[in-house]
Amino acid sequence: MYYSLLADVIDTLHLGYVLYVIIGQLLIFVGVAVGWQAIRNPWFRYTHLAMMVIVAIEVIFNITCPLTDWAVDLRKAVGLTPKEGTFIGNMANEWLFYEAPPEVFLIGYLTFAFLVIGSFFVAPPRRTRLSITTQVALVHWVIGLAFVMMMRDTIIEDVRGNRSPPVSFPLGVLILIDGTLWWWLGRGLQPKPDVVTPTSVEPETQLVAR
């Protein structure tokens, strides 16, 4: 039961990934039209670009999304079909997967990728310099995600009784939390902009000639 729920969580995260890319690009289009400066946020734009580039690479090299494989393997490991799950998991599956010729997916994904890249030239993100704490946080996040993804094979083997429960998942989560703490620490150490408070100015006395 635990692994089935975990598969539903993965499908929900997968759906969130897709919605972030699609809705994010729609917001960029609207922002360009009405002049929103919020769409130039570098964190939003660079994560949005990276997520779309990952999808484009999967399509070009015919790679199945690891999240899809992970959810399917988890359900198969406990005797369920790929589409069996809770209400939330089934709803996420309905939104994520549909049938169409491979050429449709290839053209659609690559067209969307070019739109995302093109928006960088039309409305580029604000330039920013990453602090040391932010760079440390990014390294922690990459390593933490790698450990979490390593959990996939060990969970499947654990369900089949071939080995002890995986330790990479809690370790990966701890590394992700540590990275978030570094990022939060960096935000707290950022210098506050000087606030100039208006001071009372004594009115100048004017000499009036009589």
HELIX and SHEET records of a PDB file:
HELIX    1   1 TYR A    2  VAL A   34  1                                  33    
HELIX    2   2 ALA A   38  ARG A   40  5                                   3    
HELIX    3   3 PRO A   42  ILE A   60  1                                  19    
HELIX    4   4 PRO A   66  ALA A   77  1                                  12    
HELIX    5   5 PHE A   87  LEU A   96  1                                  10    
HELIX    6   6 PRO A  102  VAL A  122  1                                  21    
HELIX    7   7 ILE A  132  VAL A  159  1                                  28    
HELIX    8   8 SER A  168  LEU A  189  1                                  22    
END                                                                             
